[in-house]
């Protein structure tokens, strides 16, 4: 299953923000 790097980058960025908010 291939994911466009653009979408993958956005998901990774949001995930990083969520992790930062939790910590």
MODELLER restraints for C-alpha pairs under 7 A, 6 or more apart:
rsr = mdl.restraints
at = mdl.atoms
